[in-house]
Amino acid sequence: MKADLDHLPDKQQDELARIRTILLDEFDAALKRGGGATSDWRRNGQVLKIILFGSYSRSDWVDEPENGYLSDFDLLIIVSHPRLTDIADYWWIAEDRILRDLSIGRTVNLIVHTLPEVNQGLERGEYFWTDIHKDGVTLYELPGHPLAKPRTPDPEEARRLAQEYFDRWMPKMSEAMSGAEFFADRGNSRDAAFMLHQAVERAYICFLLVHTLYFPRSHNLTFLRSLAEDIDHSLASAWHRDRRADRRRFELLKRAYVEARYSDNYDISSHDLVTLKASVEELRRHIERSNRAKLSA
């Protein structure tokens, strides 16, 4: 695990310092909103570590704003109790502040876990956690909470698990695609959009499980896409970024998880659905190819 950001330009270092401050400040504020809470886990709640992982922890990030592509900051937050991992209760305001902060020029993705969860993954040799241990950069930590020594994964066991994930999740993606077609054929564009969202979410889950044996507890397609494309850059070709209309369509798809079900204001045209369906089918082809290559390696 590294402890400095010397490999990053000053701008990104400043952004990460700002993000770290917001996360810690808003976590403290969230604890205080409990008022006179008597639970030890809340009263003594702590952020144990903040770790940068992904492309910015290495040196292969993409910074091409003119083409609509900027690598995301991916952050692991380790907390002292499972209840403190709840995004809505403890991290939503921090995420919103970061999103609205004009001094932060790229998307920030958070995963929140306890130390036992992370150490269990390291002791099992799960690729996602061992890669973080190898490449991650510690932005903040309290002393006395060490990470476990990562175990070298057993290749045969990892391949067996990856095959099980592939066999389970690729059909789930196909089922969601069939559901999207069913609703689209009946003129129900909102349910069709929701099922397309589910197809993409399941595709990324399948990819991440096959390649890392882990996926985050998130329905945010931007986050899942970022994690997957960080592993296999070819997946980015499924989503055009250079035109505003293409970016708008992906945002419609991302919002469909909640708004297509619950908001009367959500609207998506049949043309947008057809265009998104073509992108989802291309994504499926890329993911199936990449997964099969991983399983046969």
Rosetta blueprint (number, residue, H / E / L):
1 M L
2 K E
3 A L
4 D L
5 L L
6 D L
7 H L
8 L L
9 P L
10 D H
11 K H
12 Q H
13 Q H
14 D H
15 E H
16 L H
17 A H
18 R H
19 I H
20 R H
21 T H
22 I H
23 L H
24 L H
25 D H
26 E H
27 F H
28 D H
29 A H
30 A H
31 L H
32 K H
33 R L
34 G L
35 G L
36 G L
37 A L
38 T L
39 S L
40 D H
41 W H
42 R H
43 R H
44 N L
45 G L
46 Q L
47 V E
48 L E
49 K E
50 I E
51 I E
52 L E
53 F E
54 G L
55 S L
56 Y L
57 S L
58 R L
59 S L
60 D L
61 W L
62 V L
63 D E
64 E E
65 P H
66 E H
67 N H
68 G L
69 Y E
70 L E
71 S L
72 D L
73 F E
74 D E
75 L E
76 L E
77 I E
78 I E
79 V E
80 S L
81 H L
82 P H
83 R H
84 L H
85 T H
86 D L
87 I H
88 A H
89 D H
90 Y H
91 W L
92 W H
93 I H
94 A H
95 E H
96 D H
97 R H
98 I H
99 L H
100 R H
101 D L
102 L L
103 S L
104 I L
105 G L
106 R L
107 T L
108 V E
109 N E
110 L E
111 I E
112 V E
113 H E
114 T E
115 L H
116 P H
117 E H
118 V H
119 N H
120 Q H
121 G H
122 L H
123 E H
124 R H
125 G L
126 E L
127 Y H
128 F H
129 W H
130 T H
131 D H
132 I H
133 H H
134 K H
135 D H
136 G L
137 V E
138 T E
139 L E
140 Y E
141 E E
142 L L
143 P L
144 G L
145 H L
146 P L
147 L L
148 A L
149 K L
150 P L
151 R L
152 T L
153 P L
154 D L
155 P H
156 E H
157 E H
158 A H
159 R H
160 R H
161 L H
162 A H
163 Q H
164 E H
165 Y H
166 F H
167 D H
168 R H
169 W H
170 M H
171 P H
172 K H
173 M H
174 S H
175 E H
176 A H
177 M H
178 S H
179 G H
180 A H
181 E H
182 F H
183 F H
184 A H
185 D H
186 R L
187 G L
188 N L
189 S H
190 R H
191 D H
192 A H
193 A H
194 F H
195 M H
196 L H
197 H H
198 Q H
199 A H
200 V H
201 E H
202 R H
203 A H
204 Y H
205 I H
206 C H
207 F H
208 L H
209 L H
210 V H
211 H H
212 T H
213 L L
214 Y L
215 F L
216 P L
217 R L
218 S L
219 H L
220 N L
221 L H
222 T H
223 F H
224 L H
225 R H
226 S H
227 L H
228 A H
229 E H
230 D H
231 I H
232 D L
233 H H
234 S H
235 L H
236 A H
237 S H
238 A H
239 W L
240 H L
241 R L
242 D L
243 R L
244 R H
245 A H
246 D H
247 R H
248 R H
249 R H
250 F H
251 E H
252 L H
253 L H
254 K H
255 R H
256 A H
257 Y H
258 V H
259 E H
260 A H
261 R H
262 Y H
263 S L
264 D L
265 N L
266 Y L
267 D L
268 I L
269 S L
270 S H
271 H H
272 D H
273 L H
274 V H
275 T H
276 L H
277 K H
278 A H
279 S H
280 V H
281 E H
282 E H
283 L H
284 R H
285 R H
286 H H
287 I H
288 E H
289 R H
290 S H
291 N H
292 R H
293 A H
294 K H
295 L H
296 S H
297 A L
